[in-house]
Amino acid sequence: MQKETLDDCHQCSEYKRKQEDLQNQLDNIKLELKQWTEQSERKRLKNQNLTNVYQMELNEAKAEIDKGKIEKDRLENEIQALKQKEHENKRLLEKYTLELEDLKTEIKCFEDERNSYETRLELKYKNIQSIQKPSLKMFLSKRQKHQPVVNIWNRRVGSTPCGKNWKTLKGKIKNWSMNYDPVLRTK
């Protein structure tokens, strides 16, 4: 019985030793597991941080792309507006070119008309110059046919009723002769 007790004790101590070994192994495994868990958590946090950084960079890149698209649309709209303006300017240029041509034609017509008018005036002036102009003698001779003219130049002022107005008559005759006689007109 003692032998059995010893055996039992021996087994018990061996069992305790094995149990301690197992407990040590378990503690080591727990420690390793804890280390692996901490390391895994660190990696997870690091990955999470990297993911956040990459997500932020991705969001910034998307924002830049959106901004670029908006800028592209704006530039396309500006290009379209400039093309429309260019088309409008071409249309206006054609319109004003036609108007300018019309004005040049009108100016030419007016110049031709003016030249023809000047030519007609010159011809009329030459014709008028070629016509014999009445002189004072002709005026007096025509007048004598109808009524006799008293020679007022030699009479004294106020001697006869017709002699009172000799100055005004002399002025009228002078004005008339200056209007029709080129020789008197130049004096």
Summary of the structure (lengths in Angstrom):
residues: 187
radius of gyration: 66.5
end to end distance: 185.4
largest distance: 207.9
contacts: 366
relative contact order: 0.03
helix: 87%
strand: 0%
